[in-house]
Amino acid sequence: MSKIHVDFIRGKEVESSHQVKVLVTNANGKTLLSTNNDNEFFFPRSSIKIFQAIPFAMSNAIKNYRLSNKQIALACASHKGEKFHIRELEKWISKINLKKTSLQCGIHGPLDKEAFEKIIHSRKKI
């Protein structure tokens, strides 16, 4: 199969371009569709968050901890460390008796500019 290319357009401008990597197999491992880059690495990041959230939802954690729709959304989507995200996370970890010190973020600061600047000015480690 030839390469698949996707352009995301905002207004009349191309915002970003992406080469699509596809490998679809059946239950027996037979290739049904491939862009012939099956052994290349890729970093799906946020695009698979919903798949990471499925076992969470199926575990009955939502019901057992009486999580709100906002808290469920935190589990299923990307966020930038904005104040309203932190508030919901604080409520959530309180429900499950978890301490903030038990959490560890990635190697970068919040993507939200205001939240990042607040950390920088506080001189706290992230």
Stockholm file with secondary structure:
# STOCKHOLM 1.0

chainA/1-126         MSKIHVDFIRGKEVESSHQVKVLVTNANGKTLLSTNNDNEFFFPRSSIKIFQAIPFAMSNAIKNYRLSNKQIALACASHKGEKFHIRELEKWISKINLKKTSLQCGIHGPLDKEAFEKIIHSRKKI
#=GR chainA/1-126 SS CCCEEEEEEETTEEEEEEEECCEEECTTCCEEEECSCTTCCCCCGGGGHHHHHHHHHHTTHHHHTTCCHHHHHHHHSCCCCCHHHHHHHHHHHHHTTCCGGGCCCCSSCCSSHHHHHHHHHHTCCC
#=GC SS_cons         CCCEEEEEEETTEEEEEEEECCEEECTTCCEEEECSCTTCCCCCGGGGHHHHHHHHHHTTHHHHTTCCHHHHHHHHSCCCCCHHHHHHHHHHHHHTTCCGGGCCCCSSCCSSHHHHHHHHHHTCCC
//
